[in-house]
Amino acid sequence: MTTERKELNSYTLTSEEIEKLLKDEFGDKVAPMNRAKLAKQNLQRMKNRARQ
């Protein structure tokens, strides 16, 4: 059995390029992240799992 190696490509994108790619793919569904709200949601999920 032989495995064929494929070259790995790596790209560095600017924030603007990333935002454009995301908008092209997902439209307006992408919104800025609120870290405090995300942390609160994660804590609530952990509490809910601990109760089960």
Beta strands, then each sheet from edge to edge (+ up, - down):
end
